[in-house]
Amino acid sequence: MILEKEIGIMPTRLIIMRHAKSSWKDDSLSDHGRPLNSRGKRDAPRIEAELIQRDWMPDIVYVSSSKRTQETLEIMRKIRLDAEVYSQEELYHATISTLYQYVDEVKEHKTTMILSHNPGTEIIVNHLSGRYEVMPTAAVALFEKQNDEWNLIDVLRPKKLQNKG
């Protein structure tokens, strides 16, 4: 992939993110309508800063229609600046087959983000990577496509980033 970057060809990349931490305070809200809590509002910018530092800005974002995923993306404003954003009802508690449909839509030489929920987020990351990775709230898995295979580059978790800085 270094050679591709040196000659100006961007690799095909996939970012799979679980929404930031949500609030359970208001039990009158539906699960779909739950907002982020204060920790979620702190973690989303932390992840955004790391993605920017690593130059992993998405060209396309597919985001669940739930309030907490929408708020996660809204807080990560810089990521949204140049990205095409598609709010998708079917990403709310998506099945593995639904998530694979989105993975199959990833465009060559573009960076695509899928922002969704567990358990689907964790399951798709584990399927694509071939190993077990825990995906807590606001966690991000970074993949690059090489020879038609998705290779896990890293998993970013807010607590680790907090300890880093």
C-alpha positions as CSV (number, residue, x, y, z in Angstrom):
1,M,0.0,0.0,0.0
2,I,2.9,2.4,0.5
3,L,3.7,2.3,-3.2
4,E,0.1,3.1,-4.1
5,K,0.3,6.2,-1.8
6,E,3.6,7.2,-3.2
7,I,2.2,7.4,-6.7
8,G,-1.0,9.0,-5.6
9,I,-3.4,6.1,-5.7
10,M,-5.4,5.8,-2.5
11,P,-5.9,2.3,-1.1
12,T,-9.4,0.9,-0.7
13,R,-10.3,1.3,2.9
14,L,-13.1,0.5,5.3
15,I,-13.9,2.0,8.7
16,I,-16.4,0.1,10.8
17,M,-17.5,2.1,13.9
18,R,-19.8,1.4,16.7
19,H,-21.8,4.5,17.9
20,A,-20.5,6.3,21.0
21,K,-21.9,5.6,24.5
22,S,-25.6,6.3,24.8
23,S,-27.8,7.4,27.7
24,W,-30.4,5.2,29.4
25,K,-31.6,8.0,31.6
26,D,-35.0,8.6,30.0
27,D,-36.9,5.3,30.0
28,S,-39.7,6.8,28.0
29,L,-37.5,6.9,24.9
30,S,-37.4,4.0,22.5
31,D,-34.1,2.3,21.9
32,H,-34.0,4.0,18.5
33,G,-34.4,7.4,20.1
34,R,-31.7,7.2,22.8
35,P,-29.2,10.1,22.7
36,L,-25.5,10.0,23.6
37,N,-24.4,10.5,27.2
38,S,-21.6,12.7,28.4
39,R,-19.0,10.0,27.9
40,G,-20.2,9.4,24.3
41,K,-19.9,13.1,23.6
42,R,-16.3,13.0,24.9
43,D,-15.3,9.8,23.0
44,A,-16.5,10.7,19.5
45,P,-14.2,13.7,19.1
46,R,-11.3,11.6,20.5
47,I,-11.9,9.0,17.8
48,E,-12.3,11.7,15.2
49,A,-9.0,13.3,16.1
50,E,-7.2,10.0,15.8
51,L,-8.8,9.3,12.3
52,I,-7.7,12.7,11.2
53,Q,-4.2,12.2,12.5
54,R,-3.9,8.9,10.7
55,D,-5.4,10.4,7.5
56,W,-8.4,8.0,7.5
57,M,-11.1,10.5,6.5
58,P,-14.1,8.8,4.8
59,D,-15.3,9.6,1.4
60,I,-18.6,7.9,2.0
61,V,-20.4,7.3,5.3
62,Y,-23.3,4.9,5.8
63,V,-24.9,5.6,9.2
64,S,-27.7,4.0,11.1
65,S,-30.9,6.1,11.5
66,S,-30.8,5.8,15.3
67,K,-30.4,9.0,17.3
68,R,-27.1,7.8,19.0
69,T,-25.4,7.0,15.6
70,Q,-26.6,10.3,14.1
71,E,-25.3,12.2,17.1
72,T,-22.0,10.3,17.0
73,L,-21.5,11.4,13.4
74,E,-22.7,15.0,14.1
75,I,-20.1,15.4,16.8
76,M,-17.4,14.2,14.4
77,R,-18.0,17.3,12.2
78,K,-14.7,17.3,10.4
79,I,-15.3,13.8,9.2
80,R,-18.6,14.9,7.6
81,L,-17.2,17.9,5.7
82,D,-16.4,16.2,2.4
83,A,-18.1,12.9,2.9
84,E,-21.2,11.7,1.2
85,V,-23.5,10.7,4.1
86,Y,-26.3,8.2,3.8
87,S,-28.6,7.6,6.7
88,Q,-29.8,4.0,6.5
89,E,-32.7,2.5,8.6
90,E,-31.5,-1.0,7.8
91,L,-28.2,-0.4,9.7
92,Y,-30.2,-0.1,13.0
93,H,-29.4,-3.5,14.5
94,A,-28.3,-4.8,11.1
95,T,-27.7,-8.5,10.5
96,I,-24.4,-9.8,9.3
97,S,-25.8,-10.3,5.8
98,T,-27.0,-6.6,5.7
99,L,-23.6,-5.4,6.8
100,Y,-21.9,-7.5,4.2
101,Q,-24.1,-5.8,1.6
102,Y,-22.5,-2.5,2.6
103,V,-19.0,-3.9,2.7
104,D,-19.6,-5.2,-0.9
105,E,-20.5,-1.6,-1.9
106,V,-17.1,-0.2,-0.9
107,K,-15.7,1.7,-3.9
108,E,-12.1,1.1,-5.1
109,H,-9.6,3.7,-3.9
110,K,-12.1,5.2,-1.5
111,T,-12.5,5.2,2.2
112,T,-15.9,4.1,3.4
113,M,-17.3,4.2,6.9
114,I,-20.1,2.1,8.3
115,L,-21.4,3.5,11.6
116,S,-23.8,1.1,13.3
117,H,-24.5,-1.0,16.4
118,N,-23.5,-4.1,18.3
119,P,-23.8,-7.0,18.0
120,G,-23.5,-6.6,14.2
121,T,-20.5,-4.3,14.3
122,E,-18.5,-6.7,16.4
123,I,-19.6,-9.7,14.3
124,I,-18.6,-8.1,10.9
125,V,-15.2,-7.0,12.3
126,N,-14.6,-10.5,13.5
127,H,-15.7,-12.1,10.2
128,L,-13.5,-9.7,8.1
129,S,-10.5,-9.9,10.3
130,G,-10.6,-13.6,11.1
131,R,-10.0,-13.0,14.8
132,Y,-11.9,-11.9,17.9
133,E,-12.0,-8.2,18.5
134,V,-14.1,-6.5,21.1
135,M,-15.9,-3.4,19.9
136,P,-17.0,-1.2,22.8
137,T,-18.9,2.0,22.2
138,A,-17.1,4.4,19.9
139,A,-14.6,1.7,18.8
140,V,-13.3,1.8,15.2
141,A,-11.9,-1.0,13.1
142,L,-9.7,0.1,10.2
143,F,-9.3,-2.2,7.2
144,E,-7.4,-2.0,3.9
145,K,-8.3,-4.2,0.9
146,Q,-5.3,-6.1,-0.5
147,N,-5.6,-8.7,-3.2
148,D,-9.4,-8.8,-2.7
149,E,-9.0,-9.5,1.0
150,W,-9.8,-7.2,3.9
151,N,-6.8,-6.8,6.3
152,L,-7.4,-5.4,9.7
153,I,-4.9,-2.5,10.2
154,D,-5.9,-1.4,13.7
155,V,-8.8,-1.2,16.2
156,L,-9.1,2.2,17.9
157,R,-10.8,2.3,21.3
158,P,-11.5,5.5,23.2
159,K,-10.0,4.3,26.5
160,K,-6.7,3.4,24.9
161,L,-6.6,6.8,23.1
162,Q,-7.4,8.6,26.4
163,N,-4.4,6.8,28.0
164,K,-2.2,7.6,25.0
165,G,-2.5,11.4,25.4
